[in-house]
Amino acid sequence: MSTTVFSNIDWQRNGKQIGTLHLPHSPDDDAWGVIPYPAASIKNGDGPVVVVSGAVHGDEYEGPVVIAELIRQIKTEDVCGQLVLLPSFNAPAMRAGRRTSPIDHLNLNRVFPGDDFGAPTQQIARYVVEHILSRADFYLDLHAGGRTLFIQPSAHVVMADAMDPALIKTNARLAEVFGVAITVQTSNMGDYRTSAGYTSMKGIPTLAAEMGMGGWMSGASVQATRDATRRFLKHTGVLPQLDTVAPQKTRWTRIHGGAAYVFAPFDGYFERRFELGDTIAAGQLAGLMHQLARPELEPEPVFFQSAGSLYAHGLVGHVRAGQNLAVLTEDVPAP
């Protein structure tokens, strides 16, 4: 393995280790520095290896809060197998409160499986792929809407035509146990360079989740994330004695192709005509695009291409051409 990343955690060792991944980085103001990424391993004998990550995007906070709680609270004797906790997977982005890294401007969730000698974001993805995810029996990736998105709390299951039906069944069971109101079957527009897309393509039972929105946290969003994560961990067997509360019955949905998305047709100011959770008809008015630098021009209407439920929408009014304005889901049978 040729990675430059090093850590004071021994991933093979029993016991509770709270430490750091160090990515060597030599910017203009530091000749021999590192970018630190906090991490923890809690290992106790044989059993499943379960990896939980948060802050793949740095403006999504419920996951990091709940993972940090686990680091503080879980004892070695609570674990059967190994629990690997990555509370701020994209540490530079989290420190900046941004979706992407301020160092190399890359989106960690579009670079998997990474590159040992690429940009810093690619290097950390590669280290985690080779040293951690390569050993995983289960993977949970906790997201939220961040600063730019309103989204309904939901689990995400990656489903692709080439996936093993047994893996789909296992992932579906994980979603039922996670137990939030909505589960979304997703292919991420065919882009599997996400962490969850990568592990799913490698045959690792995987669940991702969107548990907050708007770049803030609430007691309710943190509690929902805490409860769902604890159910997931108990189900995998890594924390067999963990106290949990009952799940909700989840509604299965999917984002069905490009027609499920509404994109801004040009730079301008979007006046939306919908609310989160609305039932949408194909051809319905989504909103108006205003060209405020050209006040003599009438606003241009934007329409939904398909029917469904309003699952997520952009937060800002000043948008650029191609920016996502809304996403629809449609109900599907449980797999």
Secondary structure as a PSIPRED ss2 file (coil, helix, strand):
# PSIPRED VFORMAT (PSIPRED V4.0)

   1 M C   1.000  0.000  0.000
   2 S C   1.000  0.000  0.000
   3 T C   1.000  0.000  0.000
   4 T C   1.000  0.000  0.000
   5 V C   1.000  0.000  0.000
   6 F E   0.000  0.000  1.000
   7 S E   0.000  0.000  1.000
   8 N C   1.000  0.000  0.000
   9 I C   1.000  0.000  0.000
  10 D C   1.000  0.000  0.000
  11 W C   1.000  0.000  0.000
  12 Q C   1.000  0.000  0.000
  13 R C   1.000  0.000  0.000
  14 N C   1.000  0.000  0.000
  15 G E   0.000  0.000  1.000
  16 K E   0.000  0.000  1.000
  17 Q E   0.000  0.000  1.000
  18 I E   0.000  0.000  1.000
  19 G E   0.000  0.000  1.000
  20 T E   0.000  0.000  1.000
  21 L E   0.000  0.000  1.000
  22 H E   0.000  0.000  1.000
  23 L E   0.000  0.000  1.000
  24 P E   0.000  0.000  1.000
  25 H E   0.000  0.000  1.000
  26 S C   1.000  0.000  0.000
  27 P C   1.000  0.000  0.000
  28 D C   1.000  0.000  0.000
  29 D C   1.000  0.000  0.000
  30 D C   1.000  0.000  0.000
  31 A C   1.000  0.000  0.000
  32 W C   1.000  0.000  0.000
  33 G E   0.000  0.000  1.000
  34 V E   0.000  0.000  1.000
  35 I E   0.000  0.000  1.000
  36 P E   0.000  0.000  1.000
  37 Y E   0.000  0.000  1.000
  38 P E   0.000  0.000  1.000
  39 A E   0.000  0.000  1.000
  40 A E   0.000  0.000  1.000
  41 S E   0.000  0.000  1.000
  42 I E   0.000  0.000  1.000
  43 K E   0.000  0.000  1.000
  44 N E   0.000  0.000  1.000
  45 G C   1.000  0.000  0.000
  46 D C   1.000  0.000  0.000
  47 G C   1.000  0.000  0.000
  48 P C   1.000  0.000  0.000
  49 V E   0.000  0.000  1.000
  50 V E   0.000  0.000  1.000
  51 V E   0.000  0.000  1.000
  52 V E   0.000  0.000  1.000
  53 S E   0.000  0.000  1.000
  54 G E   0.000  0.000  1.000
  55 A C   1.000  0.000  0.000
  56 V C   1.000  0.000  0.000
  57 H C   1.000  0.000  0.000
  58 G C   1.000  0.000  0.000
  59 D C   1.000  0.000  0.000
  60 E C   1.000  0.000  0.000
  61 Y C   1.000  0.000  0.000
  62 E H   0.000  1.000  0.000
  63 G H   0.000  1.000  0.000
  64 P H   0.000  1.000  0.000
  65 V H   0.000  1.000  0.000
  66 V H   0.000  1.000  0.000
  67 I H   0.000  1.000  0.000
  68 A H   0.000  1.000  0.000
  69 E H   0.000  1.000  0.000
  70 L H   0.000  1.000  0.000
  71 I H   0.000  1.000  0.000
  72 R H   0.000  1.000  0.000
  73 Q H   0.000  1.000  0.000
  74 I C   1.000  0.000  0.000
  75 K C   1.000  0.000  0.000
  76 T H   0.000  1.000  0.000
  77 E H   0.000  1.000  0.000
  78 D H   0.000  1.000  0.000
  79 V C   1.000  0.000  0.000
  80 C C   1.000  0.000  0.000
  81 G E   0.000  0.000  1.000
  82 Q E   0.000  0.000  1.000
  83 L E   0.000  0.000  1.000
  84 V E   0.000  0.000  1.000
  85 L E   0.000  0.000  1.000
  86 L E   0.000  0.000  1.000
  87 P C   1.000  0.000  0.000
  88 S C   1.000  0.000  0.000
  89 F C   1.000  0.000  0.000
  90 N C   1.000  0.000  0.000
  91 A H   0.000  1.000  0.000
  92 P H   0.000  1.000  0.000
  93 A H   0.000  1.000  0.000
  94 M H   0.000  1.000  0.000
  95 R H   0.000  1.000  0.000
  96 A H   0.000  1.000  0.000
  97 G C   1.000  0.000  0.000
  98 R C   1.000  0.000  0.000
  99 R C   1.000  0.000  0.000
 100 T C   1.000  0.000  0.000
 101 S C   1.000  0.000  0.000
 102 P C   1.000  0.000  0.000
 103 I C   1.000  0.000  0.000
 104 D C   1.000  0.000  0.000
 105 H C   1.000  0.000  0.000
 106 L C   1.000  0.000  0.000
 107 N C   1.000  0.000  0.000
 108 L H   0.000  1.000  0.000
 109 N H   0.000  1.000  0.000
 110 R H   0.000  1.000  0.000
 111 V C   1.000  0.000  0.000
 112 F C   1.000  0.000  0.000
 113 P C   1.000  0.000  0.000
 114 G C   1.000  0.000  0.000
 115 D C   1.000  0.000  0.000
 116 D C   1.000  0.000  0.000
 117 F C   1.000  0.000  0.000
 118 G C   1.000  0.000  0.000
 119 A C   1.000  0.000  0.000
 120 P H   0.000  1.000  0.000
 121 T H   0.000  1.000  0.000
 122 Q H   0.000  1.000  0.000
 123 Q H   0.000  1.000  0.000
 124 I H   0.000  1.000  0.000
 125 A H   0.000  1.000  0.000
 126 R H   0.000  1.000  0.000
 127 Y H   0.000  1.000  0.000
 128 V H   0.000  1.000  0.000
 129 V H   0.000  1.000  0.000
 130 E H   0.000  1.000  0.000
 131 H H   0.000  1.000  0.000
 132 I C   1.000  0.000  0.000
 133 L H   0.000  1.000  0.000
 134 S H   0.000  1.000  0.000
 135 R H   0.000  1.000  0.000
 136 A C   1.000  0.000  0.000
 137 D C   1.000  0.000  0.000
 138 F E   0.000  0.000  1.000
 139 Y E   0.000  0.000  1.000
 140 L E   0.000  0.000  1.000
 141 D E   0.000  0.000  1.000
 142 L E   0.000  0.000  1.000
 143 H E   0.000  0.000  1.000
 144 A C   1.000  0.000  0.000
 145 G C   1.000  0.000  0.000
 146 G H   0.000  1.000  0.000
 147 R H   0.000  1.000  0.000
 148 T H   0.000  1.000  0.000
 149 L E   0.000  0.000  1.000
 150 F E   0.000  0.000  1.000
 151 I E   0.000  0.000  1.000
 152 Q C   1.000  0.000  0.000
 153 P C   1.000  0.000  0.000
 154 S E   0.000  0.000  1.000
 155 A E   0.000  0.000  1.000
 156 H E   0.000  0.000  1.000
 157 V E   0.000  0.000  1.000
 158 V E   0.000  0.000  1.000
 159 M C   1.000  0.000  0.000
 160 A C   1.000  0.000  0.000
 161 D C   1.000  0.000  0.000
 162 A C   1.000  0.000  0.000
 163 M C   1.000  0.000  0.000
 164 D C   1.000  0.000  0.000
 165 P H   0.000  1.000  0.000
 166 A H   0.000  1.000  0.000
 167 L H   0.000  1.000  0.000
 168 I H   0.000  1.000  0.000
 169 K H   0.000  1.000  0.000
 170 T H   0.000  1.000  0.000
 171 N H   0.000  1.000  0.000
 172 A H   0.000  1.000  0.000
 173 R H   0.000  1.000  0.000
 174 L H   0.000  1.000  0.000
 175 A H   0.000  1.000  0.000
 176 E H   0.000  1.000  0.000
 177 V H   0.000  1.000  0.000
 178 F H   0.000  1.000  0.000
 179 G C   1.000  0.000  0.000
 180 V C   1.000  0.000  0.000
 181 A C   1.000  0.000  0.000
 182 I E   0.000  0.000  1.000
 183 T E   0.000  0.000  1.000
 184 V E   0.000  0.000  1.000
 185 Q E   0.000  0.000  1.000
 186 T E   0.000  0.000  1.000
 187 S C   1.000  0.000  0.000
 188 N H   0.000  1.000  0.000
 189 M H   0.000  1.000  0.000
 190 G H   0.000  1.000  0.000
 191 D C   1.000  0.000  0.000
 192 Y C   1.000  0.000  0.000
 193 R C   1.000  0.000  0.000
 194 T C   1.000  0.000  0.000
 195 S H   0.000  1.000  0.000
 196 A H   0.000  1.000  0.000
 197 G H   0.000  1.000  0.000
 198 Y H   0.000  1.000  0.000
 199 T H   0.000  1.000  0.000
 200 S H   0.000  1.000  0.000
 201 M H   0.000  1.000  0.000
 202 K C   1.000  0.000  0.000
 203 G C   1.000  0.000  0.000
 204 I C   1.000  0.000  0.000
 205 P C   1.000  0.000  0.000
 206 T E   0.000  0.000  1.000
 207 L E   0.000  0.000  1.000
 208 A E   0.000  0.000  1.000
 209 A E   0.000  0.000  1.000
 210 E E   0.000  0.000  1.000
 211 M C   1.000  0.000  0.000
 212 G C   1.000  0.000  0.000
 213 M C   1.000  0.000  0.000
 214 G C   1.000  0.000  0.000
 215 G C   1.000  0.000  0.000
 216 W C   1.000  0.000  0.000
 217 M C   1.000  0.000  0.000
 218 S C   1.000  0.000  0.000
 219 G H   0.000  1.000  0.000
 220 A H   0.000  1.000  0.000
 221 S H   0.000  1.000  0.000
 222 V H   0.000  1.000  0.000
 223 Q H   0.000  1.000  0.000
 224 A H   0.000  1.000  0.000
 225 T H   0.000  1.000  0.000
 226 R H   0.000  1.000  0.000
 227 D H   0.000  1.000  0.000
 228 A H   0.000  1.000  0.000
 229 T H   0.000  1.000  0.000
 230 R H   0.000  1.000  0.000
 231 R H   0.000  1.000  0.000
 232 F H   0.000  1.000  0.000
 233 L H   0.000  1.000  0.000
 234 K H   0.000  1.000  0.000
 235 H H   0.000  1.000  0.000
 236 T H   0.000  1.000  0.000
 237 G C   1.000  0.000  0.000
 238 V C   1.000  0.000  0.000
 239 L C   1.000  0.000  0.000
 240 P C   1.000  0.000  0.000
 241 Q C   1.000  0.000  0.000
 242 L C   1.000  0.000  0.000
 243 D C   1.000  0.000  0.000
 244 T C   1.000  0.000  0.000
 245 V C   1.000  0.000  0.000
 246 A C   1.000  0.000  0.000
 247 P C   1.000  0.000  0.000
 248 Q C   1.000  0.000  0.000
 249 K C   1.000  0.000  0.000
 250 T C   1.000  0.000  0.000
 251 R E   0.000  0.000  1.000
 252 W E   0.000  0.000  1.000
 253 T E   0.000  0.000  1.000
 254 R E   0.000  0.000  1.000
 255 I C   1.000  0.000  0.000
 256 H C   1.000  0.000  0.000
 257 G C   1.000  0.000  0.000
 258 G H   0.000  1.000  0.000
 259 A H   0.000  1.000  0.000
 260 A H   0.000  1.000  0.000
 261 Y E   0.000  0.000  1.000
 262 V E   0.000  0.000  1.000
 263 F E   0.000  0.000  1.000
 264 A C   1.000  0.000  0.000
 265 P C   1.000  0.000  0.000
 266 F C   1.000  0.000  0.000
 267 D C   1.000  0.000  0.000
 268 G E   0.000  0.000  1.000
 269 Y E   0.000  0.000  1.000
 270 F E   0.000  0.000  1.000
 271 E E   0.000  0.000  1.000
 272 R E   0.000  0.000  1.000
 273 R C   1.000  0.000  0.000
 274 F C   1.000  0.000  0.000
 275 E C   1.000  0.000  0.000
 276 L C   1.000  0.000  0.000
 277 G C   1.000  0.000  0.000
 278 D C   1.000  0.000  0.000
 279 T E   0.000  0.000  1.000
 280 I E   0.000  0.000  1.000
 281 A C   1.000  0.000  0.000
 282 A C   1.000  0.000  0.000
 283 G C   1.000  0.000  0.000
 284 Q C   1.000  0.000  0.000
 285 L E   0.000  0.000  1.000
 286 A E   0.000  0.000  1.000
 287 G E   0.000  0.000  1.000
 288 L E   0.000  0.000  1.000
 289 M E   0.000  0.000  1.000
 290 H E   0.000  0.000  1.000
 291 Q C   1.000  0.000  0.000
 292 L C   1.000  0.000  0.000
 293 A C   1.000  0.000  0.000
 294 R C   1.000  0.000  0.000
 295 P C   1.000  0.000  0.000
 296 E C   1.000  0.000  0.000
 297 L C   1.000  0.000  0.000
 298 E C   1.000  0.000  0.000
 299 P C   1.000  0.000  0.000
 300 E E   0.000  0.000  1.000
 301 P E   0.000  0.000  1.000
 302 V E   0.000  0.000  1.000
 303 F E   0.000  0.000  1.000
 304 F C   1.000  0.000  0.000
 305 Q C   1.000  0.000  0.000
 306 S C   1.000  0.000  0.000
 307 A C   1.000  0.000  0.000
 308 G E   0.000  0.000  1.000
 309 S E   0.000  0.000  1.000
 310 L E   0.000  0.000  1.000
 311 Y E   0.000  0.000  1.000
 312 A E   0.000  0.000  1.000
 313 H E   0.000  0.000  1.000
 314 G E   0.000  0.000  1.000
 315 L C   1.000  0.000  0.000
 316 V C   1.000  0.000  0.000
 317 G C   1.000  0.000  0.000
 318 H E   0.000  0.000  1.000
 319 V E   0.000  0.000  1.000
 320 R C   1.000  0.000  0.000
 321 A C   1.000  0.000  0.000
 322 G C   1.000  0.000  0.000
 323 Q C   1.000  0.000  0.000
 324 N E   0.000  0.000  1.000
 325 L E   0.000  0.000  1.000
 326 A E   0.000  0.000  1.000
 327 V E   0.000  0.000  1.000
 328 L E   0.000  0.000  1.000
 329 T E   0.000  0.000  1.000
 330 E E   0.000  0.000  1.000
 331 D E   0.000  0.000  1.000
 332 V C   1.000  0.000  0.000
 333 P C   1.000  0.000  0.000
 334 A C   1.000  0.000  0.000
 335 P C   1.000  0.000  0.000
